[in-house]
């Protein structure tokens, strides 16, 4: 598996926000979100190929604090060794979260499927002359795959990056096409990579959550460390 970075930090998003976790960031992605905050794992993927056994060994170095492991990216589900890695981590006693855009399904062993379907606000029509825009737009949503994750996972969350109130129409339309999703499993996260931008969107997003029963999703790691790699 090509790995951009492996580090120990605090989970900043979702149901497990605040939990110390080891992050294994796969390098490579089938999408090109315009606001992507990890371009070194998507737009310009970098890193080295690392064997599954070596990844598990590095995770083990963090001891008891590294019980929770987050496979993120890029897009971990397109990695050829993701099934073997999840199995090895589970057999080593780890709690496994996979952060995925949910465009590709594989029957991996996990504890929490963190699904982040991409809305139209992610399509890079202007970035780099729009050369990835059409391919991104074709691939960014796969309702059948999202439903597979929901049906097959012990626990899941649907995490949406929100930049304007118009995004709520897309979210509502998408949810109407899915089964077995309670409002508390829907998380709305402000788009932004600095505390000021996140704060400017937090107020109206939190009001939407109060009205709908959705969860407000902070970006705790940005508040703690800023938009810093390896955090």
Legacy VTK file of the C-alpha trace (Angstrom):
# vtk DataFile Version 3.0
C-alpha trace
ASCII
DATASET POLYDATA
POINTS 231 float
0.000 0.000 0.000
1.327 3.433 -0.888
1.458 5.484 2.313
1.785 9.281 2.422
2.141 9.406 6.217
1.545 7.452 9.412
1.172 9.437 12.632
-0.391 9.536 16.094
-2.845 12.309 16.894
-6.342 13.119 18.115
-9.315 12.165 15.979
-10.724 15.532 14.994
-13.964 14.567 13.263
-17.041 12.450 13.721
-18.413 10.170 16.414
-14.941 9.489 17.829
-13.737 13.102 17.924
-11.220 13.513 20.725
-10.038 9.891 20.754
-6.253 9.387 20.444
-5.721 7.502 17.186
-3.068 6.329 14.756
-3.699 7.616 11.245
-2.544 5.629 8.221
-2.919 7.864 5.183
-3.048 6.015 1.888
-1.700 7.974 -1.072
-3.833 8.023 -4.198
-7.434 8.964 -4.897
-10.031 8.434 -7.613
-11.521 11.897 -6.943
-10.140 15.443 -7.065
-12.085 17.612 -4.631
-11.491 21.296 -5.256
-11.080 21.985 -1.520
-8.993 18.862 -0.757
-6.813 19.520 2.305
-4.439 16.610 1.632
-3.245 17.203 -1.959
-0.134 15.130 -1.247
-2.441 12.095 -1.133
-4.689 13.000 -4.064
-3.814 15.798 -6.492
-0.073 15.131 -6.210
0.202 11.765 -4.438
3.484 11.015 -2.768
4.837 8.368 -0.438
6.296 4.875 -0.417
4.889 1.386 -0.860
4.795 -0.277 2.551
4.001 -3.919 3.281
1.003 -4.723 5.486
3.174 -6.332 8.153
5.358 -3.226 8.351
2.325 -0.938 8.707
1.000 -3.062 11.567
4.436 -3.015 13.203
4.629 0.779 13.023
1.142 1.110 14.471
2.115 -1.176 17.368
4.952 1.187 18.304
2.381 3.619 19.725
1.381 1.083 22.373
-1.955 1.203 24.194
-2.627 4.740 22.959
-2.733 3.441 19.408
-5.639 1.041 19.867
-7.777 3.142 17.524
-6.514 3.148 13.947
-7.918 5.337 11.178
-7.321 4.368 7.546
-7.682 7.531 5.529
-6.377 9.065 2.345
-6.535 9.811 -0.426
-8.962 6.951 -0.838
-8.016 3.812 1.104
-10.654 1.668 -0.578
-8.837 1.734 -3.925
-5.665 0.336 -2.366
-5.015 -3.314 -3.319
-3.933 -4.308 0.204
-6.746 -2.629 2.153
-8.572 -5.881 2.930
-5.408 -7.570 4.169
-4.458 -4.522 6.230
-7.861 -4.299 7.921
-7.768 -8.002 8.746
-4.246 -7.740 10.191
-5.162 -4.706 12.302
-8.316 -6.351 13.653
-6.392 -9.522 14.504
-3.884 -7.365 16.376
-6.732 -6.024 18.534
-7.226 -2.584 16.985
-10.426 -0.620 16.513
-10.498 0.239 12.789
-12.144 3.283 11.223
-12.073 3.724 7.461
-12.537 7.218 6.085
-13.832 6.897 2.545
-15.776 8.816 -0.088
-17.801 5.595 -0.509
-17.381 5.250 -4.258
-15.761 1.784 -4.016
-16.893 -1.085 -1.788
-14.816 -4.013 -0.543
-15.831 -6.389 2.271
-13.217 -5.137 4.719
-13.182 -5.776 8.457
-13.843 -2.533 10.309
-15.573 -1.032 13.324
-16.652 2.333 11.937
-17.287 3.240 8.311
-16.828 6.998 8.055
-18.562 7.754 4.774
-18.037 11.141 3.171
-20.056 11.343 -0.062
-18.958 14.304 -2.132
-21.459 17.011 -2.989
-21.338 19.197 -6.091
-19.371 21.780 -4.070
-16.385 19.439 -4.422
-16.149 19.445 -8.227
-13.014 21.292 -9.436
-14.460 23.146 -12.418
-11.873 25.938 -12.142
-8.867 24.267 -10.507
-6.084 23.313 -12.936
-8.257 24.393 -15.825
-10.969 21.920 -14.860
-9.050 18.969 -16.293
-10.305 16.597 -13.574
-13.803 18.066 -13.274
-15.790 15.775 -15.571
-14.203 12.591 -14.247
-14.750 13.752 -10.669
-18.385 14.636 -11.369
-19.033 11.181 -12.861
-17.526 9.336 -9.916
-18.223 11.451 -6.836
-21.510 9.740 -5.860
-22.310 6.035 -5.857
-25.547 5.409 -3.976
-25.297 1.633 -4.280
-21.870 1.637 -2.646
-22.985 3.989 0.136
-25.875 1.635 0.890
-23.541 -1.375 0.878
-21.394 0.258 3.556
-24.453 1.153 5.618
-25.820 -2.391 5.422
-22.514 -4.198 5.993
-20.804 -2.081 8.669
-21.102 -2.553 12.462
-21.316 1.241 12.736
-21.264 4.098 10.250
-21.488 7.842 9.921
-22.372 9.982 6.916
-20.145 13.042 6.983
-20.845 15.904 4.584
-18.573 18.872 3.882
-20.833 21.929 3.844
-19.903 25.313 2.397
-23.322 26.911 1.824
-26.945 26.397 2.824
-27.664 25.237 -0.733
-25.745 22.050 0.069
-28.598 20.968 2.336
-30.875 20.355 -0.652
-28.363 17.891 -2.069
-27.952 16.184 1.285
-31.696 15.825 1.754
-32.119 14.462 -1.785
-29.360 11.926 -1.204
-30.745 10.790 2.140
-34.154 10.222 0.582
-32.522 7.593 -1.634
-30.854 5.697 1.230
-32.281 3.259 3.766
-31.684 2.897 7.494
-30.075 6.279 8.167
-31.089 8.012 11.393
-30.576 11.796 11.651
-27.929 11.322 14.372
-25.794 9.384 11.885
-25.634 12.387 9.549
-22.799 14.812 10.326
-22.467 18.304 8.870
-18.896 19.604 8.811
-17.949 23.167 7.833
-15.655 23.365 4.836
-12.412 25.150 5.656
-8.818 24.651 6.675
-8.394 27.481 9.178
-10.132 28.301 12.430
-11.571 31.595 11.196
-13.298 30.042 8.170
-14.628 27.155 10.239
-15.968 29.560 12.858
-17.666 31.709 10.212
-19.724 28.711 9.068
-20.276 27.032 12.431
-23.203 29.204 13.521
-25.626 28.606 10.673
-24.617 24.956 10.317
-25.269 24.327 14.007
-28.721 25.924 13.607
-29.482 23.493 10.780
-28.416 20.628 13.041
-30.752 21.859 15.780
-33.606 21.944 13.287
-32.963 18.568 11.625
-31.401 16.412 14.327
-28.181 16.049 12.327
-24.889 16.242 14.227
-22.558 19.209 14.032
-19.081 17.958 13.157
-16.159 20.147 14.271
-12.639 19.865 12.912
-10.928 19.550 16.266
-7.475 18.889 14.823
-7.560 22.243 12.980
-8.464 23.996 16.227
-5.667 22.197 18.080
-2.873 22.235 15.513
-3.926 24.380 12.574
-3.842 23.031 9.032
-0.635 21.132 9.731
0.455 17.900 8.112
0.849 14.932 10.429
-1.821 16.044 12.905
LINES 1 232
231 0 1 2 3 4 5 6 7 8 9 10 11 12 13 14 15 16 17 18 19 20 21 22 23 24 25 26 27 28 29 30 31 32 33 34 35 36 37 38 39 40 41 42 43 44 45 46 47 48 49 50 51 52 53 54 55 56 57 58 59 60 61 62 63 64 65 66 67 68 69 70 71 72 73 74 75 76 77 78 79 80 81 82 83 84 85 86 87 88 89 90 91 92 93 94 95 96 97 98 99 100 101 102 103 104 105 106 107 108 109 110 111 112 113 114 115 116 117 118 119 120 121 122 123 124 125 126 127 128 129 130 131 132 133 134 135 136 137 138 139 140 141 142 143 144 145 146 147 148 149 150 151 152 153 154 155 156 157 158 159 160 161 162 163 164 165 166 167 168 169 170 171 172 173 174 175 176 177 178 179 180 181 182 183 184 185 186 187 188 189 190 191 192 193 194 195 196 197 198 199 200 201 202 203 204 205 206 207 208 209 210 211 212 213 214 215 216 217 218 219 220 221 222 223 224 225 226 227 228 229 230
